[in-house]
Amino acid sequence: MQNISSDKTGAYARAEEGEMARKSGVRLAAAATLVILACLWIAPSTANAAELTAYRSKGSKATRKLMRGLVNTVFGLPCEIVSNVSKTWQTEDPLTGLTAGAYEGTKMGLKRVGIGVYETATFLAPTGHAYEPFLKDELPPV
């Protein structure tokens, strides 16, 4: 009798551990999906951003610079990693896409975060070329 009840308890514990692992995986997938959706939602097209910048007032350009800096600071690193892994994955094999793409994405993401911090700190001053972004594209298309 003792063996049967301990076996049921062990099986129950294993099932509970499996359920916890599944929930953890679902949470991680949900968080990754939210980051990707945020990148897709925030990333405007480069041509449209250039057209809009030409017709904005000085205050509007400063606000745009502040928002661009905040977005680059918060979403720059994860969006660049996802974008570069995707680009490298499409041109190379999956292993190279994951390793080299993640490396290049981390390099570009850290650069983007640094520029974002700088633009956030200096949003009232027309640095660069009259509030124009330092990077060609504001966020990578994912």
Beta strands, then each sheet from edge to edge (+ up, - down):
end
